[in-house]
Amino acid sequence: MFAADLSKVREVRQKTTDKNLTELLCFSEFTDKDLRPYLNFKSLDRLVAKRGTDRKDIYNKCQGNYDYAESVAHGNSIKASRQGSKDEFFVLNEIDKVTSSTGTYVRCLNNQDLRPTHDGRLLTKMQFKLLQEEGLGKYECLKSLDGIISGNFEGYIFAKIVFGEGGHQDNVFHEAAAFGQWAQEYGEDGKIYVLLIDTDLDSKYNELKESYDSENIWVVNHTEFQQRLGIK
């Protein structure tokens, strides 16, 4: 099971990136394309220039030498603080690595890929664009969804990581509640609707759970989500 302190999600992401890069460099046959999600090539090329060598030489020295590969990874990995991807996407991807081996797949969605409307529809980005031209307004839609579940389970995910008090945090819980209400009214039989909320705001989380958690609407944190998908 993927389990982490998501109040430190960037730190978790960084450790995961460094570990994945180290293991690729040390144990795998790889190409630059394989390294791209993890490696800062500009940083690596500065190291190459400093040593008067080339990428291939660095790669060869990493093979089978975990300490050397770890040093290269630590100094040249993509920094979490500079990654544009949402923290929620990182969590969904890590969950998918666990659940996909059991036949349940968790796919991240890009911003605006799929959004519910207040009248019960789910619009793709293209459908929304076409309907906008016909007069559909943004305020006729809920917040776009963050993920899709397929395989053993079918459904949709609204995912947020919320730590600390503040106005933005309140908005997140309002958006989550709106999706919960939408799922209660328009949810399809046989599908699950997941409010995936990792937070330290226990009272607000518990209020969501009491209001919406049911057989097909799951109000869960990242470990509870995996448990309900059958992961132990």
Buried (B, 14 or more C-beta within 10 A) or exposed (E): BBEBEBBEBBEBBBBBBBBBBBBBBBEEEBEEEEBEEBBBBEBBBEBBEEEEEEBEEBBEBBBEBEEBBBEBBEEBBBEBEEBEEBBBBBBBBBBBEBBEEEEBBBBBBEEBBBBBBBEEBBBEBEBBEEBBEEEBEEEBBBBBBBBBBEEEBEBBBBBBBBBEEEEEBEEBBEBBBBBBBBBBEBBEEEEBBBBBBBBEBEEBBEBBBEBBBBEBBBBBBBBBBBEEBEBE
